[in-house]
């Protein structure tokens, strides 16, 4: 059963994903209508990106809910990888959106059209403020909950704010420049596509790293090693592997102790090591302790296997 703090973090994560879905629905509709009526392709492109945001938020919400399930006999390590899969899905949606927006932007640049309506700037200003506030809020919750999927969603909100900012600048240039500058709006959409692609690649790298069981952050590994070394009977830490799964970690640790220790005493020490690690790092979901005889040749016990 999850600890109270972790359960609270899970609830906040689900609520943040749900809020992101509702905000994306409202903004998508607003930007699409404003773009079509106000003759701004940058706003239409921004609305298309928000549509992908909606599917991304749905993926995040689904991933977070699946990751919150308890482990089963069939899935003894739980469902934490669902968060990384959700993050990868969001990244893929960003990359697809960037390609579609780039292609359409190039077409619009080559096609003469009217300048956007001045009032579309007001719509974009509101969108930028809302999206930036959402990005900061979701990122804060993601850090507190240790959620890869929510971190991806926060970056998605920031990406939307940046694309809206690019559209704002493009429309401003088109209006200020007058005849001949109408395509500035479309160039802004093309720049926005580049920003979206950059964020998509960054998110994909993070998600794939979690799926491939890359070693946890150095500060997490150091904290776990120090907790194990702090147990009195532990002479050294021979090996330590820490992998991330959703919002938690799985630990595989080899510790060295007195070779004359009884099996019962070794069992007690391994239990104390598990308790020390989980007390220091509450996000640890499970600890597998291997007891090894200490031969006096490992003075520091700092070897780390990844």
C-alpha positions as CSV (number, residue, x, y, z in Angstrom):
1,X,0.0,0.0,0.0
2,X,1.5,3.4,-0.9
3,X,2.7,5.7,1.8
4,X,0.5,8.7,2.6
5,X,2.9,11.1,1.0
6,X,3.2,9.1,-2.1
7,X,-0.6,8.6,-2.3
8,X,-1.0,12.4,-2.1
9,X,1.5,12.8,-4.9
10,X,-0.3,10.3,-7.1
11,X,-3.6,12.1,-6.5
12,X,-2.0,15.5,-7.4
13,X,-0.5,13.9,-10.6
14,X,-3.9,12.6,-11.8
15,X,-5.5,16.0,-11.1
16,X,-2.8,17.8,-12.9
17,X,-3.2,15.6,-16.0
18,X,-7.0,16.1,-15.9
19,X,-6.6,19.9,-15.7
20,X,-4.2,19.8,-18.6
21,X,-6.8,18.0,-20.7
22,X,-9.5,20.6,-19.9
23,X,-7.3,23.6,-20.5
24,X,-6.1,22.1,-23.9
25,X,-9.7,21.6,-25.0
26,X,-10.6,25.2,-24.3
27,X,-7.5,26.7,-25.8
28,X,-7.6,24.5,-28.9
29,X,-11.1,25.7,-29.7
30,X,-10.3,29.3,-29.0
31,X,-7.2,29.4,-31.2
32,X,-8.8,27.5,-34.0
33,X,-11.8,29.9,-34.2
34,X,-9.5,33.0,-33.8
35,X,-7.1,31.7,-36.5
36,X,-9.8,31.0,-39.1
37,X,-11.7,34.2,-38.4
38,X,-8.7,36.4,-37.9
39,X,-6.8,35.0,-41.0
40,X,-3.8,33.9,-39.0
41,X,-2.2,30.6,-40.0
42,X,0.2,30.8,-37.0
43,X,-2.9,30.6,-34.8
44,X,-4.3,27.7,-36.8
45,X,-1.0,25.9,-36.5
46,X,-1.0,26.7,-32.7
47,X,-4.5,25.2,-32.5
48,X,-3.3,22.1,-34.3
49,X,-0.4,21.8,-31.7
50,X,-3.0,22.2,-29.0
51,X,-5.0,19.3,-30.5
52,X,-1.8,17.2,-30.2
53,X,-1.5,18.6,-26.6
54,X,-4.9,17.2,-25.9
55,X,-4.0,13.7,-27.0
56,X,-0.7,14.1,-25.1
57,X,-2.5,15.0,-21.9
58,X,-4.8,12.0,-22.4
59,X,-1.8,9.8,-22.8
60,X,-0.3,11.3,-19.6
61,X,-3.5,10.8,-17.6
62,X,-3.8,7.2,-18.8
63,X,-0.1,6.5,-18.0
64,X,-0.3,8.0,-14.6
65,X,-3.4,6.0,-13.7
66,X,-1.9,2.7,-14.9
67,X,1.4,3.5,-13.1
68,X,-0.5,3.9,-9.9
69,X,-1.7,0.3,-9.9
70,X,-0.3,-2.1,-7.3
71,X,2.1,-4.8,-8.4
72,X,0.5,-8.2,-9.3
73,X,1.8,-11.8,-9.7
74,X,1.9,-11.2,-13.4
75,X,3.7,-7.8,-13.1
76,X,5.7,-8.2,-9.9
77,X,7.7,-4.9,-10.6
78,X,4.5,-2.9,-10.9
79,X,3.3,-0.7,-13.8
80,X,5.7,2.2,-13.4
81,X,6.9,1.9,-17.0
82,X,3.5,3.2,-18.2
83,X,4.7,6.7,-17.3
84,X,7.7,6.4,-19.5
85,X,5.5,5.0,-22.3
86,X,3.2,8.0,-21.9
87,X,6.1,10.4,-22.0
88,X,7.4,8.7,-25.2
89,X,3.9,9.0,-26.7
90,X,3.8,12.7,-25.9
91,X,7.2,13.1,-27.5
92,X,6.1,11.3,-30.7
93,X,3.0,13.5,-30.9
94,X,5.2,16.6,-30.7
95,X,7.5,15.4,-33.5
96,X,4.5,14.5,-35.7
97,X,2.9,18.0,-35.0
98,X,6.2,19.7,-35.9
99,X,6.4,18.0,-39.2
100,X,2.8,18.8,-40.1
101,X,3.1,22.5,-39.1
102,X,6.4,22.9,-41.0
103,X,5.0,21.5,-44.2
104,X,1.9,23.7,-44.0
105,X,3.9,26.7,-43.1
106,X,6.1,26.4,-46.1
107,X,3.0,26.1,-48.3
108,X,1.5,29.2,-46.8
109,X,4.8,31.2,-47.2
110,X,4.6,30.4,-50.9
111,X,0.9,31.4,-51.2
112,X,-0.1,35.1,-51.1
113,X,-2.7,35.9,-48.5
114,X,-4.0,38.8,-46.3
115,X,-2.4,39.9,-43.1
116,X,-3.8,38.6,-39.8
117,X,-6.4,40.6,-37.9
118,X,-4.9,42.8,-35.1
119,X,-7.2,41.4,-32.4
120,X,-5.6,38.0,-32.8
121,X,-2.7,39.3,-30.7
122,X,-5.0,39.6,-27.7
123,X,-6.0,35.9,-28.0
124,X,-2.3,34.9,-28.2
125,X,-1.4,37.0,-25.2
126,X,-4.1,35.2,-23.1
127,X,-2.9,31.8,-24.3
128,X,0.8,32.6,-23.5
129,X,-0.1,33.5,-19.9
130,X,-2.3,30.5,-19.3
131,X,0.1,28.0,-20.8
132,X,3.1,29.4,-18.9
133,X,1.2,29.2,-15.7
134,X,0.2,25.6,-16.5
135,X,3.8,24.7,-17.3
136,X,5.1,26.0,-14.0
137,X,2.3,24.3,-12.0
138,X,2.6,20.9,-13.7
139,X,6.4,21.0,-13.5
140,X,6.2,21.7,-9.7
141,X,3.8,18.7,-9.3
142,X,6.0,16.5,-11.5
143,X,9.0,17.2,-9.4
144,X,7.1,16.6,-6.1
145,X,5.7,13.3,-7.5
146,X,8.8,12.3,-9.4
147,X,6.6,11.8,-12.5
148,X,8.3,11.4,-15.9
149,X,5.0,11.6,-17.7
150,X,4.0,14.8,-15.9
151,X,7.4,16.3,-16.6
152,X,6.7,15.6,-20.3
153,X,3.3,17.3,-20.0
154,X,4.8,20.3,-18.4
155,X,7.3,20.6,-21.2
156,X,4.4,20.3,-23.6
157,X,2.7,23.3,-22.0
158,X,5.9,25.3,-22.2
159,X,6.2,24.3,-25.9
160,X,2.7,25.6,-26.5
161,X,3.6,28.8,-24.8
162,X,6.7,29.2,-27.0
163,X,4.8,28.5,-30.2
164,X,2.1,31.1,-29.2
165,X,4.9,33.6,-28.5
166,X,6.4,32.9,-31.9
167,X,3.0,33.5,-33.5
168,X,2.5,36.7,-31.5
169,X,5.9,38.0,-32.8
170,X,5.1,36.9,-36.4
171,X,1.7,38.6,-36.4
172,X,3.2,41.8,-34.9
173,X,5.8,41.9,-37.6
174,X,3.2,41.3,-40.3
175,X,0.9,44.1,-39.0
176,X,3.8,46.5,-38.4
177,X,5.5,45.8,-41.8
178,X,2.3,46.3,-43.8
179,X,1.9,45.0,-47.4
180,X,4.6,42.5,-48.4
181,X,5.1,41.3,-44.8
182,X,2.0,39.0,-44.6
183,X,4.1,35.9,-44.6
184,X,5.8,36.9,-41.3
185,X,2.9,35.1,-39.6
186,X,3.8,31.9,-41.5
187,X,7.5,32.2,-40.8
188,X,6.6,32.4,-37.2
189,X,4.6,29.1,-37.5
190,X,7.7,27.5,-39.2
191,X,9.9,28.7,-36.3
192,X,7.3,27.3,-33.9
193,X,7.6,23.9,-35.6
194,X,11.3,23.9,-35.0
195,X,10.8,24.6,-31.3
196,X,8.2,21.8,-31.1
197,X,10.6,19.3,-32.7
198,X,13.4,20.3,-30.4
199,X,11.2,19.7,-27.3
200,X,10.0,16.4,-28.8
201,X,13.5,15.1,-29.2
202,X,14.4,16.1,-25.6
203,X,11.3,14.4,-24.2
204,X,11.9,11.2,-26.3
205,X,15.5,10.9,-25.0
206,X,14.3,11.1,-21.3
207,X,11.5,8.6,-21.9
208,X,13.7,6.1,-23.8
209,X,16.3,6.4,-21.0
210,X,13.7,5.3,-18.4
211,X,12.5,2.5,-20.6
212,X,16.1,1.3,-21.1
213,X,16.7,1.3,-17.3
214,X,19.4,3.9,-17.3
215,X,21.0,4.4,-13.9
216,X,19.1,6.8,-11.6
217,X,20.4,10.3,-11.0
218,X,23.8,10.4,-9.2
219,X,22.4,12.1,-6.1
220,X,19.8,9.3,-5.7
221,X,22.5,6.6,-6.1
222,X,24.8,8.4,-3.6
223,X,21.9,8.7,-1.0
224,X,21.1,5.0,-1.3
225,X,24.8,4.0,-1.0
226,X,25.2,6.2,2.1
227,X,22.1,4.8,3.7
228,X,23.4,1.2,3.3
229,X,26.9,2.1,4.5
230,X,25.4,3.7,7.6
231,X,24.2,0.4,8.9
232,X,26.6,-0.8,11.6
233,X,27.2,-4.3,10.4
234,X,27.9,-3.3,6.8
235,X,31.6,-3.3,6.0
236,X,31.3,-2.2,2.3
237,X,29.0,-1.8,-0.6
238,X,30.3,-4.0,-3.4
239,X,27.8,-3.4,-6.1
240,X,24.9,-1.0,-6.5
241,X,22.4,-0.7,-9.3
242,X,19.4,1.7,-9.2
243,X,16.8,1.9,-11.9
244,X,13.8,4.1,-12.3
245,X,10.3,2.8,-12.8
246,X,7.6,5.5,-13.0
247,X,7.8,7.7,-9.9
248,X,9.9,5.1,-8.0
249,X,13.2,3.2,-8.0
250,X,14.2,-0.5,-7.8
251,X,17.5,-1.2,-6.0
252,X,19.8,-4.1,-6.4
253,X,22.6,-3.9,-3.8
254,X,25.5,-6.2,-2.8
255,X,26.8,-5.5,0.7
256,X,29.8,-7.0,2.5
257,X,29.6,-8.1,6.1
258,X,31.5,-10.3,8.6
259,X,32.1,-13.7,6.9
260,X,31.5,-15.5,10.2
261,X,28.0,-14.0,10.6
262,X,25.2,-16.5,10.9
263,X,22.5,-16.8,8.3
264,X,19.9,-15.4,10.8
265,X,22.1,-12.4,11.6
266,X,22.7,-11.8,7.8
267,X,19.0,-11.8,7.3
268,X,18.5,-9.2,10.1
269,X,21.3,-7.0,8.6
270,X,19.7,-7.1,5.1
271,X,16.4,-6.1,6.6
272,X,18.1,-3.1,8.3
273,X,19.7,-2.1,5.0
274,X,16.3,-2.2,3.3
275,X,14.8,-0.1,6.1
276,X,17.6,2.5,6.0
277,X,17.4,2.8,2.2
278,X,13.6,3.3,2.2
279,X,13.8,5.7,5.1
280,X,16.3,7.9,3.2
281,X,14.7,7.6,-0.2
282,X,10.9,7.0,0.2
283,X,10.5,6.7,-3.6
284,X,12.3,3.3,-3.5
285,X,9.7,0.6,-4.4
286,X,11.8,-2.4,-3.6
287,X,15.3,-3.4,-2.5
288,X,17.1,-6.7,-3.3
289,X,20.0,-7.2,-0.9
290,X,22.8,-9.7,-1.7
291,X,25.0,-10.5,1.3
292,X,28.7,-11.0,0.6
293,X,31.6,-12.0,2.9
294,X,34.0,-9.1,3.6
295,X,37.6,-10.0,2.7
296,X,39.2,-6.8,3.8
297,X,40.1,-5.8,0.2
298,X,37.3,-3.2,-0.3
299,X,38.4,-0.2,1.8
300,X,35.8,2.2,0.4
301,X,33.1,0.1,-1.0
302,X,32.2,2.6,-3.7
303,X,32.0,0.5,-6.8
304,X,28.9,1.2,-8.8
305,X,27.6,-1.0,-11.6
306,X,25.2,0.5,-14.1
